[in-house]
């Protein structure tokens, strides 16, 4: 069941910008789907209302009121009648409003006719929540841009479980084996270890990005990155205690959204401390990797994180669970089966205790995947990497952004059909 869910929800769907959206439905089924979609994390910046009544209700609602950024209307009309049914809506819509029509006919000819008439998108029922969100997000997507990158958040169930080490080695594999542009974003500004692990003298790049929030764009961020190779960069703090930088949800979201426009993989190394912005970042990541050791504290914390994600990410795949430091001599351990039962997730990989290789890697600033590529620990990391990389390669192409015209051409199309 877990694998089926991962496969069906593997595509990256961008968040919807701060827009107003109104939907007028004719069926209870679509109303339920749209209301659930509005509650999804990707729609958190949109202001949404969902009503019944279809096209007629939309026309009545906006006779004397400005229409929203996006207007979704459901219709049960046949192919020959939909354009005529939409004409009253064209009379009340603002030119900037993007209209999405939901119908019950899966007809390519109808789709092309509606798009030619100025409709932004046509969707055929039945619809899933993710299809609705992707369609709305696609209306604001730049057709010249690359597909949005995948944000992978790495979090430890407690401090010292090896989450940062795992994040850095997985990033190294993406950059050097998959040959994709990868950015490691170390959100621990004071005590982050990304610079040490990659043997780099990092600048205060992340702190500068946050403190100069008004200048934030892809060009500015690119100047702040520390290069570790052809495909690997770091965005981190300089591990200084003198400079206090306050992070918040808006700044972190803006930084990650900007990074994902140019990097296929953005690995977020989460700090062990908990805050409002770290919770927000975790919930809004495309993938989450929880690293834990087989002990009671890790099991409790991993379960709490998993429960938070289940409640807040109902349309997302479950997080990856990694058991690390397995098999320490003379240390009692919780079995993988008991750990999985308590957390509700089966471990994706179990990394054995290997103090010699891990210690040498940390001391020399060399990735374990590079230093000991045939070790059992690296084999487990590569197994996790293979699962993530297959998901990255299966990402769909971007859909073109909708034309910024509402049904302006609809009247002329209808008139031409009558002549």
Secondary structure, DSSP 8 states (H G I E B T S, - for coil): -HHHHHHHT-S------S-EEEEEESSHHHHHHHHHHHTSGGGTTSEEEEEESHHHHHHHHTSSS---SEEEEE----TTTHHHHHHHHHHHS-TT-EEEEEES---HHHHHHHHHTT-SEEEESS--HHHHHHHHHHTT--TTS----EEEEEEESSTTSSHHHHHHHHHHHHHHTS---EEEEE--TTT--HHHHTT----SHHHHHHHTGGG-SHHHHHHH-EE-SSSEEEE-----SSS-----HHHHHHHHHHHTTT-SEEEEE--SS--HHHHHHHHT-SEEEEEEESSHHHHHHHHHHHHHHHHH-TTS---EEEEEEET-TT-----HHHHHHHHTS--SEEEE--HHHHHHHHHHT--HHHH-TTSHHHHHHHHHHHHHHHHHHT---------S--GGGHHHHHHHHH-
